[in-house]
Amino acid sequence: MSSQQSTQTMKPATAAKKLGVYLPATPAEFQEGVVSRAELNELQADPPEWLRELRENGPHPRPVVAAKLGVSIAGLARGGITEPLTTEQIEALKQERPEWLEKERATQAEVRKESVRIKKLHKEREEKGAERH
């Protein structure tokens, strides 16, 4: 009895998410098919022109927009950004520095600072616990 290894595949939406691109902006053949793990690895290792173009100019999905602006996805929503943005639109927002963006960036910085503080606290507690045993 031989075991046959099945090819791991994913939906186009999952592959687009892993590639960091906005699915509706991808070519029709990408949207309509399934993507194998090998194909995904190939796309990441040697991106075709359409993928390079999307990554460079967009439109970008919300997680990418949020990262490029230095805010959370929830912060984007609070700022009224619900649609994908192009790199040009993101750069324009960075130049304009609207009040909501400055506020969300400050909030994100506080969240990161608090996260570091909590990690440090946990590490100190672990070290104290190890010293006792």
Beta strands, then each sheet from edge to edge (+ up, - down):
strand 1: 9-10
strand 2: 35-36
sheet 1: 1+ 2-
end
